[in-house]
Amino acid sequence: MNEKMGKKQLILHTFSLLAGFMVWTLLAPLFPEIVKDIPEAAEQQALIVALPVILGSVLRIPFGIFANKTGARTVFLFSFIFLLIPVFYLSIASTVTDLMIAAVFLGIGGATFSIGVTSLPKYYPKEKHGFVNGVYGMGNIGTAVTSFGAPALALAFGGWQAAAQTYLVVLALFAILQFIFGDKQEKKVNLPLAKQFKEVIRDYKFYFFNLWYFITFGAFVAFGLFLPGFLTNEELFGLTTLDAGVRTAVFIIIATLLRPVGGMIGDKFNALHALIITFVGLAISGLLLAFTYNFIFLFTVGSLLAAVCAGIGNGLVFKFVPTYFSKQAGISNGFVAMMGGLGGFFPPIVIDQTHNLTGSYALGFILLTVFCIIALFTMFYMNSNLKKNELA
């Protein structure tokens, strides 16, 4: 283990993840401006905004595997180069179809998450994995940068097209940084994939980690995606695009900054007990949001509680993964990260559909609480199992 090199790569990878997440979530904050030029896109908003999450989630599995086999530098480099294409295509989009095509491939920005969580633990002992992955996860703040920055750029440069084109510069910059400073000598792990897969699917903890991250990271992504449109909705709060972007950015910043805190808590204390407390808080936030979504102050309180719990929870879950699946890091990280991304895809659509069916947003938020309660039962089961193994 080379912690000195690890520190350099931690800084580089964290900022690279920030760039990836900036691109991944580019559509949501720009959408209020996009529909002015492409009004028919308004009917497909929930789907278009959620599309990057699909590819960004599914690709986390191969990205984790390739990061293990070829090193983080190579995967980051090719990701940033390829992302130049959909970002440019978005900037010249003129139809709903154009938006959908660009949206799908913007998902590569979200897939970059698997690269660092697979690569960075190689440089550090296990007792630091929670903190290291937590710091790396702070790259999620790229979502906040875009939530606030993209509308501001659109205002400054006279349109959402110009705002999107500024992201080409960011991608080119980080491709160069990875090419120059990425670790060319990173330790490669090339275990047979079939063996890794068999080992992880036989362990019940693997499924629990997937569920937990589906909820915590899913909540983080979902709030980042639907808050801009939710807050600007004239029937609800009717905030300006910029105001909604600032509030969304605050949510993202809080959740992101608390991620390493969650990792440190997992390193120093019983991570499972801490996660139980976190999920209780997240369940409460779901109930609070369900019954206060049309009161801005109480809705803000519920959102902030969700941000705190989601951030700490994200850090705690990725304390578990390298601890229990160190030899299968590529596959396990990829799957868990994928489920987190998919967790962000479904909630905006579910909330939208339940509102169409019931005329209320309450049921969508209540489902968050239901999933948290299910997860709590799995935590109690795992806690009981671990105690039995200790006594055996």
Rosetta blueprint (number, residue, H / E / L):
1 M L
2 N L
3 E H
4 K H
5 M H
6 G H
7 K H
8 K H
9 Q H
10 L H
11 I H
12 L H
13 H H
14 T H
15 F H
16 S H
17 L H
18 L H
19 A H
20 G H
21 F H
22 M H
23 V H
24 W H
25 T L
26 L L
27 L H
28 A H
29 P H
30 L H
31 F H
32 P H
33 E H
34 I H
35 V H
36 K H
37 D H
38 I L
39 P H
40 E H
41 A H
42 A H
43 E H
44 Q H
45 Q H
46 A H
47 L H
48 I H
49 V H
50 A H
51 L H
52 P H
53 V H
54 I H
55 L H
56 G H
57 S H
58 V H
59 L L
60 R H
61 I H
62 P H
63 F H
64 G H
65 I H
66 F H
67 A H
68 N H
69 K H
70 T H
71 G L
72 A H
73 R H
74 T H
75 V H
76 F H
77 L H
78 F H
79 S H
80 F H
81 I H
82 F H
83 L H
84 L H
85 I H
86 P H
87 V H
88 F H
89 Y H
90 L H
91 S H
92 I L
93 A L
94 S L
95 T L
96 V H
97 T H
98 D H
99 L H
100 M H
101 I H
102 A H
103 A H
104 V H
105 F H
106 L H
107 G L
108 I H
109 G H
110 G H
111 A H
112 T L
113 F H
114 S H
115 I H
116 G H
117 V H
118 T H
119 S H
120 L H
121 P H
122 K H
123 Y H
124 Y L
125 P L
126 K H
127 E H
128 K H
129 H H
130 G H
131 F H
132 V H
133 N H
134 G H
135 V H
136 Y H
137 G H
138 M H
139 G H
140 N H
141 I H
142 G H
143 T H
144 A H
145 V H
146 T H
147 S H
148 F H
149 G H
150 A H
151 P H
152 A H
153 L H
154 A H
155 L H
156 A H
157 F H
158 G L
159 G L
160 W H
161 Q H
162 A H
163 A H
164 A H
165 Q H
166 T H
167 Y H
168 L H
169 V H
170 V H
171 L H
172 A H
173 L H
174 F H
175 A H
176 I H
177 L H
178 Q H
179 F H
180 I H
181 F H
182 G L
183 D L
184 K L
185 Q L
186 E L
187 K L
188 K L
189 V L
190 N L
191 L L
192 P L
193 L H
194 A H
195 K H
196 Q H
197 F H
198 K H
199 E H
200 V H
201 I H
202 R L
203 D L
204 Y H
205 K H
206 F H
207 Y H
208 F H
209 F H
210 N H
211 L H
212 W H
213 Y H
214 F H
215 I H
216 T H
217 F H
218 G H
219 A H
220 F H
221 V H
222 A H
223 F H
224 G H
225 L H
226 F H
227 L H
228 P H
229 G H
230 F H
231 L H
232 T H
233 N L
234 E L
235 E L
236 L L
237 F L
238 G L
239 L L
240 T L
241 T H
242 L H
243 D H
244 A H
245 G H
246 V H
247 R H
248 T H
249 A H
250 V H
251 F H
252 I H
253 I H
254 I H
255 A H
256 T H
257 L H
258 L L
259 R H
260 P H
261 V H
262 G H
263 G H
264 M H
265 I H
266 G H
267 D H
268 K H
269 F L
270 N L
271 A H
272 L H
273 H H
274 A H
275 L H
276 I H
277 I H
278 T H
279 F H
280 V H
281 G H
282 L H
283 A H
284 I H
285 S H
286 G H
287 L H
288 L H
289 L H
290 A H
291 F H
292 T H
293 Y L
294 N L
295 F L
296 I H
297 F H
298 L H
299 F H
300 T H
301 V H
302 G H
303 S H
304 L H
305 L H
306 A H
307 A H
308 V H
309 C H
310 A H
311 G H
312 I H
313 G H
314 N H
315 G H
316 L H
317 V H
318 F H
319 K H
320 F H
321 V H
322 P H
323 T H
324 Y H
325 F L
326 S H
327 K H
328 Q H
329 A H
330 G H
331 I H
332 S H
333 N H
334 G H
335 F H
336 V H
337 A H
338 M H
339 M H
340 G H
341 G H
342 L H
343 G H
344 G H
345 F H
346 F H
347 P H
348 P H
349 I H
350 V H
351 I H
352 D H
353 Q H
354 T H
355 H H
356 N H
357 L H
358 T H
359 G L
360 S L
361 Y L
362 A H
363 L H
364 G H
365 F H
366 I H
367 L H
368 L H
369 T H
370 V H
371 F H
372 C H
373 I H
374 I H
375 A H
376 L H
377 F H
378 T H
379 M H
380 F H
381 Y H
382 M H
383 N H
384 S H
385 N H
386 L H
387 K H
388 K H
389 N H
390 E H
391 L H
392 A L
